[in-house]
Amino acid sequence: MPSKQLPRHPDLPSVALDLATRLGARALPGPSPDGSIVTLTQTGRMKRALGKDAWMSFTASQTIATAASNFAWTAKFGPLGIISVCDALKDGIGQLDVTALGLIPIARTERTAALARGEAMRYLAELPWAPDAILENSELRWRENSSGGLIVGVGEGPSAVEVSFGLDSDGRIATAFAPDRPRSAVDPILPTPWRGRFSDYRFHLGRWMPFAGEVAWEIDGRAEVYWQGRLESWSTVSAG
């Protein structure tokens, strides 16, 4: 069993915390170091534009903090990886920048509240790739949903966001859902249902985690997959 339990909070139902603790125990059956950072690499593909059947291949590296709600994903697209995309959340501030050759700015998304909300939802949805955070990140709030899954949230007031998890027959995260992730960082923000699906769970470095995932927007009642990726490597390093 993990070496710790989730922090107790007087305003949170104990049943949800107990369920989240068991979720962490399934993902991380052994001891977990405090304050670690996940480092991973991915390969995959991403749509050039919604509504189009044109895809771009990518290679990516990512860091995910397990004691705070921070991450940074850097992907390279195009011939020889000429186009770089940095998608990140640090201390509540979102970032989405595109450059050529790692130096020439192509697009810099305004650091709006909508961008921060979207990036916070991404952090929550990707907890299956940072299972230590289920037990380590005291910023997270857990509650049970009506279908027997779990809802995890982060942030306060207008910046608060939540993502729902559906569990598979082994009690591991199979799906993630947010009903209102912003599709745009500026007006019109277009809050849109957003779904993720995880598969190919493997036991790696003492943890159960999915090696495949895909993400879709639900537009006009139809799920449009726009991102698909696979883990190529995964490890943790000390945050200290």
C-alpha positions as CSV (number, residue, x, y, z in Angstrom):
1,M,0.0,0.0,0.0
2,P,1.1,3.6,-0.5
3,S,3.1,5.2,2.3
4,K,0.5,7.9,3.0
5,Q,-3.2,8.7,3.0
6,L,-4.8,11.6,1.3
7,P,-5.0,14.7,3.5
8,R,-8.3,15.0,5.4
9,H,-10.4,18.2,4.9
10,P,-13.4,18.9,7.1
11,D,-15.5,20.1,4.1
12,L,-15.0,17.1,2.0
13,P,-17.0,13.8,2.3
14,S,-14.8,11.1,3.7
15,V,-16.2,8.6,1.3
16,A,-14.8,10.5,-1.7
17,L,-11.4,10.7,0.0
18,D,-11.5,7.0,0.8
19,L,-12.3,6.2,-2.9
20,A,-9.5,8.5,-4.1
21,T,-7.1,6.8,-1.6
22,R,-8.0,3.4,-3.1
23,L,-7.6,4.8,-6.6
24,G,-4.1,5.9,-5.6
25,A,-3.4,2.5,-4.0
26,R,-4.4,0.7,-7.3
27,A,-2.2,3.0,-9.4
28,L,0.7,3.1,-6.9
29,P,0.8,-0.1,-4.8
30,G,4.3,0.7,-3.3
31,P,5.8,3.6,-1.4
32,S,5.8,7.0,-3.1
33,P,8.6,9.7,-2.6
34,D,7.5,13.1,-1.6
35,G,7.7,16.0,-4.0
36,S,8.6,14.1,-7.2
37,I,8.3,15.4,-10.7
38,V,7.2,13.1,-13.5
39,T,9.2,13.2,-16.8
40,L,7.8,11.5,-19.8
41,T,8.1,11.3,-23.6
42,Q,5.4,10.7,-26.1
43,T,4.8,10.1,-29.8
44,G,1.4,10.7,-31.4
45,R,-0.6,12.8,-33.8
46,M,-2.9,15.8,-33.5
47,K,-5.4,17.3,-35.9
48,R,-4.4,20.5,-37.8
49,A,-7.9,21.9,-37.3
50,L,-11.3,20.6,-35.9
51,G,-13.6,19.4,-38.6
52,K,-10.7,18.4,-40.9
53,D,-9.2,15.0,-41.5
54,A,-5.6,16.2,-41.6
55,W,-3.2,15.1,-38.9
56,M,0.3,16.1,-37.8
57,S,2.7,13.7,-36.1
58,F,4.5,14.9,-33.1
59,T,7.2,13.9,-30.5
60,A,6.9,15.4,-27.1
61,S,8.5,15.7,-23.7
62,Q,6.6,16.6,-20.5
63,T,7.1,17.3,-16.9
64,I,4.2,17.0,-14.4
65,A,4.5,18.0,-10.7
66,T,3.0,15.7,-8.2
67,A,2.9,18.0,-5.2
68,A,1.5,21.1,-7.1
69,S,-0.8,21.6,-10.1
70,N,2.0,22.4,-12.6
71,F,3.0,20.8,-15.9
72,A,4.9,21.7,-19.1
73,W,4.4,19.8,-22.4
74,T,6.8,20.6,-25.3
75,A,6.0,19.0,-28.7
76,K,7.7,19.2,-32.1
77,F,5.8,19.0,-35.3
78,G,6.6,19.1,-39.0
79,P,9.7,18.1,-41.0
80,L,12.7,17.7,-38.6
81,G,10.5,19.0,-35.8
82,I,10.7,22.6,-37.1
83,I,7.5,23.7,-35.2
84,S,7.5,23.7,-31.4
85,V,4.5,24.0,-29.2
86,C,4.7,24.7,-25.5
87,D,1.6,24.0,-23.4
88,A,2.0,24.6,-19.7
89,L,0.5,25.6,-16.4
90,K,2.7,27.1,-13.6
91,D,1.3,28.6,-10.4
92,G,-2.1,29.1,-11.9
93,I,-0.9,30.8,-15.1
94,G,-1.5,29.0,-18.4
95,Q,0.9,29.1,-21.4
96,L,0.4,28.1,-25.1
97,D,3.1,29.3,-27.4
98,V,4.2,28.2,-30.9
99,T,7.6,28.8,-32.3
100,A,9.7,27.9,-35.4
101,L,13.2,26.4,-34.9
102,G,12.7,27.0,-31.2
103,L,13.4,30.7,-31.6
104,I,11.0,32.4,-34.0
105,P,7.6,33.3,-32.4
106,I,4.6,32.1,-34.5
107,A,1.8,32.5,-32.0
108,R,1.6,33.5,-28.3
109,T,-1.8,32.9,-26.7
110,E,-2.9,35.6,-24.3
111,R,-2.5,34.6,-20.6
112,T,-6.2,34.7,-19.8
113,A,-8.3,33.2,-17.1
114,A,-9.9,30.9,-19.8
115,L,-6.4,29.6,-20.8
116,A,-5.6,28.9,-17.2
117,R,-8.9,27.0,-16.7
118,G,-8.2,24.9,-19.8
119,E,-4.7,24.1,-18.6
120,A,-5.9,23.2,-15.1
121,M,-8.4,20.8,-16.6
122,R,-5.6,19.2,-18.6
123,Y,-3.5,18.8,-15.5
124,L,-6.4,17.0,-13.7
125,A,-7.2,14.8,-16.7
126,E,-3.6,13.6,-17.0
127,L,-3.4,12.4,-13.4
128,P,-3.2,8.8,-14.8
129,W,0.2,9.8,-16.1
130,A,1.2,11.2,-12.7
131,P,-0.3,8.7,-10.3
132,D,1.8,9.9,-7.4
133,A,-0.1,13.2,-7.5
134,I,-3.3,11.4,-6.5
135,L,-1.8,11.0,-3.0
136,E,0.7,13.9,-2.9
137,N,-1.1,16.9,-4.3
138,S,-2.9,18.5,-1.4
139,E,-4.4,21.1,-3.8
140,L,-6.8,18.5,-5.2
141,R,-10.4,18.1,-4.0
142,W,-12.2,14.8,-4.5
143,R,-15.8,13.9,-4.5
144,E,-17.9,11.0,-5.7
145,N,-20.2,11.3,-8.7
146,S,-23.6,9.6,-9.2
147,S,-22.2,6.9,-11.5
148,G,-19.7,5.6,-9.0
149,G,-16.7,7.4,-10.4
150,L,-14.8,10.3,-9.0
151,I,-14.7,14.0,-9.6
152,V,-11.4,15.9,-8.9
153,G,-11.1,19.6,-8.7
154,V,-8.5,22.3,-8.2
155,G,-8.6,26.1,-7.7
156,E,-10.8,28.5,-5.8
157,G,-13.7,30.8,-6.8
158,P,-13.9,31.7,-10.5
159,S,-10.7,29.7,-11.2
160,A,-12.1,26.4,-9.8
161,V,-12.3,23.6,-12.3
162,E,-13.3,19.9,-12.1
163,V,-12.8,16.8,-14.2
164,S,-14.8,13.5,-13.8
165,F,-13.1,10.1,-13.9
166,G,-14.7,6.9,-15.1
167,L,-13.1,3.7,-13.8
168,D,-12.6,0.4,-15.5
169,S,-13.3,-3.0,-14.1
170,D,-9.9,-3.0,-12.3
171,G,-10.7,0.4,-10.6
172,R,-8.3,2.3,-12.8
173,I,-9.0,5.6,-14.6
174,A,-10.4,4.8,-18.1
175,T,-12.1,8.1,-19.0
176,A,-11.9,11.8,-18.1
177,F,-14.6,14.3,-18.8
178,A,-15.1,18.1,-18.3
179,P,-18.4,19.6,-19.5
180,D,-17.1,23.1,-20.1
181,R,-13.5,23.3,-21.1
182,P,-12.8,26.5,-23.0
183,R,-12.0,26.0,-26.6
184,S,-10.7,29.5,-26.9
185,A,-8.5,31.6,-24.5
186,V,-10.3,34.8,-25.6
187,D,-13.9,35.7,-26.3
188,P,-15.9,33.9,-27.4
189,I,-14.5,31.3,-25.0
190,L,-16.8,28.5,-26.3
191,P,-17.1,26.2,-23.2
192,T,-17.3,22.7,-24.7
193,P,-17.6,19.2,-23.4
194,W,-14.1,17.6,-23.5
195,R,-13.3,13.9,-23.1
196,G,-10.2,11.7,-22.7
197,R,-9.8,8.0,-22.9
198,F,-6.9,5.9,-21.5
199,S,-5.9,2.4,-22.4
200,D,-3.0,-0.1,-22.5
201,Y,-2.4,-0.1,-18.7
202,R,1.1,-1.5,-17.8
203,F,3.0,-1.9,-14.5
204,H,6.0,0.4,-14.9
205,L,8.5,1.5,-12.2
206,G,6.1,0.4,-9.4
207,R,3.1,2.1,-10.9
208,W,0.1,1.2,-13.0
209,M,-0.4,3.7,-15.8
210,P,-1.9,3.8,-19.3
211,F,0.5,3.8,-22.2
212,A,-2.1,5.1,-24.7
213,G,-4.6,8.0,-24.6
214,E,-6.8,10.1,-26.8
215,V,-8.7,13.4,-26.4
216,A,-11.9,14.6,-28.1
217,W,-14.1,17.7,-28.1
218,E,-17.9,17.0,-28.2
219,I,-19.3,19.3,-30.8
220,D,-23.0,19.2,-31.8
221,G,-23.4,16.0,-29.9
222,R,-20.5,14.3,-31.7
223,A,-17.1,13.4,-30.2
224,E,-14.3,14.6,-32.5
225,V,-11.0,13.0,-31.5
226,Y,-8.2,15.5,-32.1
227,W,-5.2,14.2,-30.1
228,Q,-3.8,10.6,-29.8
229,G,-0.6,9.7,-28.1
230,R,1.5,6.9,-26.6
231,L,4.1,6.9,-23.8
232,E,7.6,6.1,-25.0
233,S,9.3,6.7,-21.6
234,W,8.3,7.6,-18.1
235,S,10.3,8.3,-14.9
236,T,10.3,10.5,-11.8
237,V,13.0,12.8,-10.4
238,S,13.1,14.5,-7.0
239,A,11.6,18.0,-7.0
240,G,14.4,19.1,-4.5
